[in-house]
């Protein structure tokens, strides 16, 4: 299956470089390039991409606003949105995660990692580059409240679904969760889907935020567990 990609960045050099990368790579196709957030929304509606690479700081409409509009139901089926940033810790990145962004990439990420990241996201896993991963979520969760979901809403989850949400919050992939809980990967995917549906979440990354903000995972827990950050 070919992954259809929309690139949104106000820097023509970055757009061109990413477009060249995906055009040359097997299994990916660039369906549009946007120079600002408003154009990104328009092109997303027109081209219905599988994935949007979204810069945060753009004119007319920034990446946060564009992500919100694209994931609000304007585009069907909803694409996955990956945020592009030049900063290790960016105030706006956390807000984009709250809007449902599926992951983050630094703009200086090597080409082979970018290609791997796209396939990781499309496989349903969360993607946050090692420079950003738990530090971004943990530091930001101390100072910001996205309020994606309130604690009482967790009561709609079964005990198994709560455990799966906790492990997602710790940064485990579906394969790792399956090994930890002695379940098939397909069963884990089903649990994750049910969790996101019950809590009204748009992305796995958003589930990570919920795990922190509701206390299922406390800052520092991922590091103490010895888990590896997603590469």
Rosetta silent file (secondary structure, phi, psi, omega in degrees, C-alpha in Angstrom):
SEQUENCE: XXXXXXXXXXXXXXXXXXXXXXXXXXXXXXXXXXXXXXXXXXXXXXXXXXXXXXXXXXXXXXXXXXXXXXXXXXXXXXXXXXXXXXXXXXXXXXXXXXXXXXXXXXXXXXXXXXXXXXXXXXXXXXXXXXXXXXXXXXXXXXXXXXXXXXXXXXXXXXXXXXXXXXXXXXXXXXXXXXXXXXXXXXXXXXXXXXXXXXXXXXXXXXXXXXXXXXXXXXXXXXXXXXXXXXX
SCORE:     score description
SCORE:     0.000 S_00000001
   1 L     0.000  132.070  179.055    0.000    0.000    0.000 S_00000001
   2 L   -83.629  131.011  178.628    1.306    3.430   -0.953 S_00000001
   3 E   -88.561  120.540 -176.508    1.333    6.016    1.847 S_00000001
   4 E   -93.589  122.199 -169.252   -0.012    9.328    0.555 S_00000001
   5 E  -119.802  135.869  172.446    1.739   12.287    2.193 S_00000001
   6 E  -110.759  130.516 -179.023    0.982   16.012    2.435 S_00000001
   7 E  -108.914  125.709  179.441    3.884   18.286    3.411 S_00000001
   8 E  -123.266  111.077  179.158    3.151   21.599    5.155 S_00000001
   9 L  -159.969  137.805 -177.557    6.086   23.948    5.815 S_00000001
  10 L   -80.189   -5.467  177.867    6.636   27.618    5.037 S_00000001
  11 L   -98.030  114.531 -175.873   10.259   26.996    4.052 S_00000001
  12 H   -59.770  -34.706 -178.420   10.469   25.979    0.401 S_00000001
  13 H   -64.665  -42.606  179.562   13.846   24.289    0.912 S_00000001
  14 H   -68.420  -44.041  177.529   12.470   21.960    3.591 S_00000001
  15 H   -57.954  -45.473 -178.236    9.336   21.202    1.577 S_00000001
  16 H   -64.711  -40.412  179.989   11.430   20.416   -1.464 S_00000001
  17 H   -65.002  -43.619  179.014   13.835   18.213    0.447 S_00000001
  18 H   -66.910  -40.324  179.304   11.060   16.184    2.042 S_00000001
  19 H   -62.110  -42.541  179.059    9.206   15.900   -1.254 S_00000001
  20 H   -63.920  -39.756  179.998   12.328   14.605   -2.971 S_00000001
  21 H   -61.162  -49.406 -176.279   12.900   12.103   -0.164 S_00000001
  22 H   -75.301  -29.756  177.729    9.398   10.622   -0.336 S_00000001
  23 H   -66.727  -35.583 -178.463    9.210   10.721   -4.132 S_00000001
  24 H   -81.324  -22.129 -175.725   12.376    8.621   -4.349 S_00000001
  25 L   -84.124  139.624  177.127   11.364    6.173   -1.607 S_00000001
  26 L   -69.834  142.679  175.201    9.269    3.109   -2.448 S_00000001
  27 L    86.655    2.507  178.053    5.830    2.974   -0.887 S_00000001
  28 E  -131.699  148.383 -178.915    5.355    6.723   -0.408 S_00000001
  29 E  -142.012  132.398  176.753    3.788    9.399   -2.586 S_00000001
  30 E   -88.470  119.250 -177.062    3.623   13.175   -2.103 S_00000001
  31 E  -102.222   -6.472  179.102    0.098   14.375   -2.874 S_00000001
  32 E  -178.536  155.590  176.133    0.578   18.033   -1.985 S_00000001
  33 E  -131.564  127.411 -178.251    2.819   20.766   -0.602 S_00000001
  34 E  -117.824  140.057 -179.115    1.471   23.640    1.519 S_00000001
  35 L   -96.643   -6.820  176.608    3.272   26.867    2.441 S_00000001
  36 L  -154.631  170.355 -175.236    0.966   27.755    5.342 S_00000001
  37 H   -65.632  -37.311  179.753   -1.580   26.147    7.645 S_00000001
  38 H   -63.772  -42.035  177.769   -4.648   27.374    5.773 S_00000001
  39 H   -65.922  -34.211  178.053   -3.347   25.898    2.545 S_00000001
  40 H   -61.784  -42.358  179.037   -2.576   22.662    4.410 S_00000001
  41 H   -64.188  -45.394  179.937   -6.215   22.370    5.469 S_00000001
  42 H   -60.189  -45.625 -178.618   -7.434   23.058    1.933 S_00000001
  43 H   -69.709  -32.672  177.955   -5.077   20.507    0.408 S_00000001
  44 H   -64.228  -41.351  177.754   -5.927   17.920    3.053 S_00000001
  45 H   -65.195  -40.006 -175.861   -9.609   18.215    2.137 S_00000001
  46 H   -73.815  -42.444 -171.602   -8.770   18.050   -1.566 S_00000001
  47 H  -100.533  -17.260 -179.009   -6.202   15.241   -1.562 S_00000001
  48 L    48.689   64.531 -178.766   -7.234   13.190    1.514 S_00000001
  49 L   -71.896  162.279  173.665   -3.688   12.168    2.498 S_00000001
  50 L   -81.364  -30.351 -175.058   -2.850    9.284    4.801 S_00000001
  51 E  -147.102  140.629  176.543   -0.317   11.409    6.679 S_00000001
  52 E  -117.939  125.415  170.958    0.448   15.118    7.041 S_00000001
  53 E   -91.707  112.676 -167.684    3.903   16.403    7.967 S_00000001
  54 E  -116.557  114.532  171.826    2.995   19.647    9.726 S_00000001
  55 E   -68.965  150.140 -179.157    5.333   22.492   10.597 S_00000001
  56 L   -83.999  -50.865 -173.056    4.272   24.355   13.741 S_00000001
  57 L   -96.527  100.636  179.498    5.227   27.937   12.993 S_00000001
  58 L  -136.039  156.743  178.212    3.672   28.997    9.701 S_00000001
  59 L   -74.918  169.723  178.027    1.928   32.162    8.440 S_00000001
  60 L    69.255  -62.292  176.550   -1.837   32.634    7.977 S_00000001
  61 L  -143.432  126.608 -177.235   -2.662   29.640   10.200 S_00000001
  62 L   -76.602  174.302 -175.824   -0.099   27.895   12.389 S_00000001
  63 H   -64.440  -30.026  178.815    0.394   24.152   12.586 S_00000001
  64 H   -67.174  -48.338  178.793   -1.648   23.806   15.762 S_00000001
  65 H   -63.065  -40.274  179.685   -4.696   25.438   14.228 S_00000001
  66 H   -66.040  -41.154  178.059   -4.273   23.468   11.016 S_00000001
  67 H   -62.116  -43.160  179.789   -3.949   20.200   12.956 S_00000001
  68 H   -59.225  -46.277 -178.117   -7.090   21.025   14.928 S_00000001
  69 H   -67.139  -42.275 -177.604   -9.099   21.685   11.762 S_00000001
  70 H   -65.570  -38.783 -176.473   -7.822   18.639    9.896 S_00000001
  71 H   -90.546    1.197 -179.159   -8.511   16.286   12.808 S_00000001
  72 H   -79.473   -6.750 -177.061  -11.877   17.826   13.702 S_00000001
  73 H   114.157   -2.569  177.989  -13.588   15.759   11.045 S_00000001
  74 H   -61.011  -37.205 -179.625  -13.062   18.183    8.171 S_00000001
  75 L  -109.593  125.787  178.117  -11.013   15.522    6.415 S_00000001
  76 L  -127.551  134.209   -7.015  -12.386   11.988    6.152 S_00000001
  77 L   -68.968  155.162 -177.408  -10.937    9.546    6.766 S_00000001
  78 L   -62.467  128.558  174.603   -8.795   11.377    9.318 S_00000001
  79 L   -79.525  167.876  169.911   -5.118   11.411    8.342 S_00000001
  80 E   -90.146  140.606 -179.102   -2.338   11.062   10.861 S_00000001
  81 E  -114.465  126.450  176.029   -0.492   14.297   11.584 S_00000001
  82 E  -112.599  123.766 -176.926    3.213   14.370   12.423 S_00000001
  83 E   -82.660  134.237  174.854    4.532   17.658   13.785 S_00000001
  84 E  -103.298  133.087  179.833    7.811   19.053   12.472 S_00000001
  85 E  -145.329  152.902  177.346    9.840   21.263   14.806 S_00000001
  86 L   -97.806   -0.500 -174.192   13.326   22.738   15.014 S_00000001
  87 L  -114.399  141.219  175.558   13.299   22.744   18.819 S_00000001
  88 L   -61.714  -44.376  177.948   14.001   19.974   21.334 S_00000001
  89 L  -129.556  114.430 -176.322   11.323   21.412   23.614 S_00000001
  90 L  -125.009  125.870 -179.420    8.744   23.648   21.996 S_00000001
  91 H   -52.024  -36.602 -174.917    5.745   25.066   23.871 S_00000001
  92 H   -75.817  -22.967 -178.820    3.626   24.569   20.782 S_00000001
  93 H   -62.501  -43.662 -178.760    4.499   20.898   20.350 S_00000001
  94 H   -63.915  -38.891  177.907    2.620   19.892   23.481 S_00000001
  95 H   -63.542  -39.858  178.611   -0.430   21.854   22.357 S_00000001
  96 H   -64.122  -37.577  176.960   -0.332   20.065   19.000 S_00000001
  97 H   -61.573  -40.511  177.802   -0.219   16.743   20.817 S_00000001
  98 H   -64.356  -25.487  178.275   -3.332   17.759   22.686 S_00000001
  99 L   -82.541   -6.993  176.903   -5.017   18.418   19.351 S_00000001
 100 L   112.722   10.029  177.381   -4.323   14.839   18.283 S_00000001
 101 L   -58.034  140.501 -175.452   -0.945   14.908   16.541 S_00000001
 102 L   -85.548  -11.556  179.892    0.339   11.358   16.152 S_00000001
 103 E   173.412 -176.901 -175.116    3.985   12.179   16.743 S_00000001
 104 E  -138.907  146.241  174.355    6.898   14.565   16.375 S_00000001
 105 E  -137.159  136.340  170.159   10.044   14.846   14.307 S_00000001
 106 E   -76.975  145.330 -176.357   12.916   17.297   14.548 S_00000001
 107 L   -67.159  -17.907  177.941   13.700   18.846   11.188 S_00000001
 108 L   -94.031   13.558  176.596   17.299   17.682   11.411 S_00000001
 109 L   -62.773  133.591 -179.968   16.227   14.020   11.713 S_00000001
 110 L   -58.211  147.634 -177.196   18.244   11.887    9.228 S_00000001
 111 H   -52.103  -42.723 -177.764   16.343   10.875    6.061 S_00000001
 112 H   -65.586  -31.405  177.591   16.331    7.164    6.907 S_00000001
 113 H   -72.265  -35.881  178.557   14.771    7.931   10.313 S_00000001
 114 H   -63.505  -45.137  178.892   12.099   10.081    8.680 S_00000001
 115 H   -62.249  -43.013  178.711   11.147    7.249    6.336 S_00000001
 116 H   -64.588  -36.295 -178.949   11.077    4.776    9.224 S_00000001
 117 H   -63.142  -41.103 -179.677    8.980    7.229   11.241 S_00000001
 118 H   -61.127  -42.929 -179.884    6.303    7.409    8.569 S_00000001
 119 H   -70.334  -33.670  176.601    5.934    3.638    8.551 S_00000001
 120 H   -62.511  -46.913  179.626    5.907    3.562   12.376 S_00000001
 121 H   -62.896  -44.545 -177.263    3.056    6.058   12.490 S_00000001
 122 H   -69.254  -19.492  176.539    1.076    4.288    9.795 S_00000001
 123 L   -80.942   -6.843  176.113    1.457    1.031   11.736 S_00000001
 124 L   100.641    4.704  179.806   -0.441    2.682   14.583 S_00000001
 125 L   -93.834  156.480  175.819    2.406    3.390   16.997 S_00000001
 126 L   -77.065  148.188  177.988    3.216    6.724   18.598 S_00000001
 127 E  -134.079  117.651  172.759    6.338    8.462   17.352 S_00000001
 128 E  -136.728  125.388 -175.812    8.300   11.042   19.292 S_00000001
 129 L   -58.959  150.693 -176.887   11.980   11.461   18.493 S_00000001
 130 L   -53.137  -30.515 -179.747   14.376   10.432   21.283 S_00000001
 131 L   -68.608  -22.884 -172.731   15.327   14.084   21.913 S_00000001
 132 L  -106.650  -32.268 -164.209   11.719   14.932   22.715 S_00000001
 133 H   -32.983 -103.921 -172.485   10.075   11.793   24.081 S_00000001
 134 H   -70.777  -30.524 -179.262    9.483   11.593   27.842 S_00000001
 135 H   -61.732  -43.399  179.090   11.167   14.897   28.686 S_00000001
 136 H   -61.717  -51.139 -175.916    8.672   16.820   26.570 S_00000001
 137 H   -65.309  -45.830 -175.864    5.642   15.004   27.921 S_00000001
 138 H   -69.186  -46.172 -179.832    6.780   14.955   31.545 S_00000001
 139 H   -64.967  -42.443 -178.351    8.044   18.529   31.707 S_00000001
 140 H   -69.367  -35.317 -177.668    5.040   19.900   29.850 S_00000001
 141 H   -68.506  -16.942  176.819    2.545   17.897   31.895 S_00000001
 142 H   -77.274  -25.351 -171.859    3.823   19.655   35.019 S_00000001
 143 H  -117.551  -11.206 -176.065    2.986   23.063   33.602 S_00000001
 144 L  -127.411  152.746  175.864    0.183   22.591   31.078 S_00000001
 145 L  -128.021  103.489  177.579   -3.272   21.088   31.146 S_00000001
 146 L   -74.794  -28.358  179.053   -4.563   19.885   27.816 S_00000001
 147 L    53.811   46.351  177.934   -7.583   18.413   29.637 S_00000001
 148 L   -65.299  -38.300 -176.866   -8.220   15.871   26.900 S_00000001
 149 L  -151.070  144.600  179.054  -10.091   13.636   29.329 S_00000001
 150 L   -91.664  153.106 -178.055  -11.115   13.832   32.965 S_00000001
 151 H   -50.758  -45.572 -178.291  -10.212   11.177   35.547 S_00000001
 152 H   -57.963  -27.035 -178.505  -13.833    9.919   36.017 S_00000001
 153 H   -67.228  -19.658  177.602  -13.997    8.995   32.338 S_00000001
 154 H   -65.439  -18.428 -179.569  -11.405    6.299   32.946 S_00000001
 155 H   -65.109  -16.388  178.315  -14.160    4.392   34.731 S_00000001
 156 H   -77.640  -12.021 -178.324  -15.498    3.430   31.299 S_00000001
 157 L   -88.467  146.560  173.509  -12.360    1.357   30.695 S_00000001
 158 L   -75.906  169.546  179.459  -12.001   -2.262   31.711 S_00000001
 159 H   -60.428  -40.276  179.479   -9.099   -3.304   33.950 S_00000001
 160 H   -66.487  -40.150  179.683   -7.249   -4.663   30.914 S_00000001
 161 H   -66.362  -36.997  175.733   -7.825   -1.458   28.953 S_00000001
 162 H   -62.106  -41.328  179.680   -6.492    0.616   31.863 S_00000001
 163 H   -66.427  -39.965  177.551   -3.356   -1.511   31.928 S_00000001
 164 H   -63.905  -42.526  178.183   -2.914   -1.131   28.184 S_00000001
 165 H   -61.402  -40.865  179.236   -3.345    2.653   28.502 S_00000001
 166 H   -62.047  -41.794 -179.128   -0.733    2.723   31.268 S_00000001
 167 H   -71.457  -34.031  172.873    1.758    0.839   29.104 S_00000001
 168 H   -61.583  -42.625  178.762    1.051    3.097   26.148 S_00000001
 169 H   -62.593  -29.746  177.815    1.789    6.010   28.475 S_00000001
 170 L   -77.292   -9.113  176.741    5.114    4.441   29.384 S_00000001
 171 L    99.725   10.907 -179.202    6.053    4.481   25.705 S_00000001
 172 L   -77.043  146.126  173.551    5.679    0.813   24.802 S_00000001
 173 L   -81.669  171.942  177.887    4.794   -0.213   21.266 S_00000001
 174 H   -59.557  -39.466  179.851    2.020   -2.714   20.552 S_00000001
 175 H   -63.737  -42.752  179.513    4.614   -5.452   20.182 S_00000001
 176 H   -67.091  -39.630  178.114    6.172   -4.615   23.544 S_00000001
 177 H   -64.419  -40.944  178.934    2.775   -4.464   25.248 S_00000001
 178 H   -59.430  -42.760  178.575    1.861   -7.843   23.777 S_00000001
 179 H   -66.908  -39.401 -178.625    5.028   -9.338   25.228 S_00000001
 180 H   -67.142  -40.011 -175.248    4.487   -7.706   28.619 S_00000001
 181 H   -98.849    0.969 -178.448    0.858   -8.870   28.926 S_00000001
 182 L    55.686   54.813  177.040    1.281  -12.177   27.070 S_00000001
 183 L  -126.717  164.529  173.759   -1.290  -11.235   24.447 S_00000001
 184 L   -76.297  154.389  179.327   -1.302  -11.303   20.681 S_00000001
 185 H   -63.262  -34.630  178.724   -0.404   -8.042   18.952 S_00000001
 186 H   -62.911  -38.832  178.719   -3.834   -8.059   17.289 S_00000001
 187 H   -66.309  -39.949  177.809   -5.508   -8.205   20.704 S_00000001
 188 H   -62.387  -44.625  178.934   -3.406   -5.279   21.923 S_00000001
 189 H   -58.717  -38.817  178.534   -4.377   -3.251   18.854 S_00000001
 190 H   -64.879  -43.454  178.171   -8.027   -3.968   19.626 S_00000001
 191 H   -61.728  -43.944  179.763   -7.606   -2.824   23.235 S_00000001
 192 H   -62.104  -42.483  178.803   -5.869    0.376   22.108 S_00000001
 193 H   -61.064  -42.436  179.139   -8.660    1.043   19.613 S_00000001
 194 H   -65.494  -41.716  178.840  -11.296    0.563   22.329 S_00000001
 195 H   -59.358  -48.404 -177.592   -9.428    2.863   24.732 S_00000001
 196 H   -66.178  -37.013  178.652   -9.172    5.627   22.148 S_00000001
 197 H   -67.020  -45.090 -178.738  -12.811    5.212   21.151 S_00000001
 198 H   -65.879  -34.448 -176.729  -14.123    5.310   24.717 S_00000001
 199 H   -95.426   -1.437  177.359  -12.026    8.352   25.624 S_00000001
 200 L    68.185   38.553 -177.520  -12.600   10.193   22.345 S_00000001
 201 L   -95.806  148.290 -179.250   -8.914   10.374   21.434 S_00000001
 202 L   -96.462  -18.654 -175.750   -7.566   11.069   17.952 S_00000001
 203 L  -151.354  161.284  177.438   -4.097    9.601   18.307 S_00000001
 204 H   -66.096  -35.295  177.827   -1.922    7.272   20.328 S_00000001
 205 H   -61.542  -36.719  177.345    0.234   10.237   21.321 S_00000001
 206 H   -64.577  -33.457  177.624   -2.848   11.822   22.858 S_00000001
 207 H   -64.694  -33.146  176.994   -3.304    8.632   24.881 S_00000001
 208 H   -62.712  -43.595  178.431    0.183    9.186   26.311 S_00000001
 209 H   -60.251  -45.035 -179.472   -0.892   12.620   27.533 S_00000001
 210 H   -59.921  -42.500 -179.172   -4.014   11.149   29.135 S_00000001
 211 H   -59.160  -38.107  178.373   -1.936    8.519   30.931 S_00000001
 212 H   -75.254  -45.728 -171.821    0.174   11.276   32.498 S_00000001
 213 H   -73.299  -20.026  178.015   -2.581   13.759   33.216 S_00000001
 214 L   -98.536    1.044  176.261   -4.838   11.219   34.924 S_00000001
 215 L    86.182    3.313  176.499   -2.021    9.832   37.065 S_00000001
 216 L   -64.544  -34.164  175.253   -1.779    6.394   35.449 S_00000001
 217 L  -125.506  133.934  179.141    1.848    7.265   34.722 S_00000001
 218 L  -105.249  149.339  179.147    3.844    9.643   36.895 S_00000001
 219 L   -51.041  130.842 -179.553    6.796   11.727   35.662 S_00000001
 220 L    97.029  -14.404 -176.797    9.954    9.650   35.728 S_00000001
 221 H   -64.375  -39.601 -178.976    8.172    6.304   35.570 S_00000001
 222 H   -64.015  -41.794  179.633    9.260    5.578   32.026 S_00000001
 223 H   -65.642  -41.250 -178.894   12.886    6.208   32.851 S_00000001
 224 H   -68.141  -26.567 -178.991   12.719    4.050   35.992 S_00000001
 225 H   -76.019  -13.309  178.749   11.125    1.207   34.060 S_00000001
 226 L    78.813   16.750 -179.849   14.166    1.020   31.813 S_00000001
 227 L   -73.310  149.291  178.132   12.094    1.318   28.655 S_00000001
 228 L   -87.758  141.629  175.366   13.772    2.400   25.458 S_00000001
 229 L   -70.486  154.546  178.695   12.577    5.531   23.734 S_00000001
 230 L   -67.205  135.892 -179.511   11.069    5.076   20.299 S_00000001
 231 L   -97.602    0.000    0.000   13.668    5.393   17.608 S_00000001
